[in-house]
Amino acid sequence: MFQQVQTAPPDSILGLNEAFRNDPNPEKINLSVGVYKDENGVTPVLKCVKQAEKRLLETESTKSYLPIDGRAGYTKSVRELLFGADHEVLTAKRAVTVQTPGGTGALRVAGDFLADSFPGRTLWHSQPTWPNHPNIFTAAGIPLKTYPYFDKATNGLDFAGMMQALKQAPKGDIILLHGCCHNPTGIDPTPEQWKVIGDLIQENELLPLLDFAYQGLGDGLLEDAAGLRELARPGQEMLICSSFSKNFGLYNERVGALTAVAEHEAESVAVLSQLKKVIRSNYSNPPTHGAAVVETVLGDAELKAMWEEELGDMRDRINGIRKLFVDKISACGIDQDFSFIQQQKGMFSFSGLNQMQVDQLRNEMSIYIVGSGRINVAGISEANVDRLCEGIKKVLS
């Protein structure tokens, strides 16, 4: 039977990572996969994580299964980080959270829940978006449409086009939004624009689904949650897929969560039962270690302060490297204006490079960038930025 199975194409991002590993060039540069790296090109284990793991090693007494929805202390910490402990969503008990294997797992649980509970509803996602978004929701059986997002002329947000498209979404459709640090463009709505988006969603009775994977890596934990909290109006339903891969550096621990906000507490209980049903038929229950680390850190004032400091250091390095890159590009004599990169947020930037230029960078200089031109800014360092700018100058000419 397996003779008729066709070889699947490599993942557009993870496949590049494999090609990078196999490249013998000692000066190769990997700006493809969305993983934070320090100045030495290392994805570090945070000090607060190490401290939490020491405590867990000393106190852990069992390896028994977790409940289907995960660790109660962890899910409580997730909700408080998203909304703040005193937010109406929490005091009214309108929100429920399930622990998931990473943000990707949260998106798939959300997709299966939406397909089961609201068959035929269309999900609208930005153009462009993270390449795995369409894969996940298509696999869940959800029809997809897109709305404009990136304005090539200004290298900014096409807000007018976005709003015009979303006004066409029928009542009950799902609107997928990036909570902050949009992947792949690095362009986020302003607080004023978030309010307009919230008004449209409320007036047209749409369901927002936020992919919120980068809290704290844009402007700060509170600042990056501004869009989410603008949408979380009294009575407004929503879904939030969050992750601690990036802001805790827990990539291989797969620590994520899906939070559902209902209009009333009674409805949130029903939604939780459906989410647990979806999980039971998928991975049954989540792994514990990464979630235990996050729960330990967020539940201890000293460790939480240490985490916020380390997260601030990561954020400052990303923002600093954006400025360095823009300065170096200008200094090397490239006529094209790249100053927009300094205005973008988070780990990613839309460079404006086309597929041919990206291929040339990879084939001639071993510089790996996703075909769309998306750059992982965190992969740039003082050691490789000059070579990167030389490569970009070469392909642009």
PyMOL commands that set and color helices and strands:
alter all, ss='L'
color gray80, all
select helices_A, chain A and resi 2-4+14-22+47-59+72-83+88-91+102-117+132-139+159-166+191-203+221-224+226-231+251-253+265-280+289-298+301-331+339-343+355-365+377-379+385-396
alter helices_A, ss='H'
color red, helices_A
select strands_A, chain A and resi 29-30+95-101+123-127+144-148+150-151+156-157+174-178+207-212+238-243+255-261+348-350+367-368+374-376
alter strands_A, ss='S'
color yellow, strands_A
deselect
rebuild
show_as cartoon
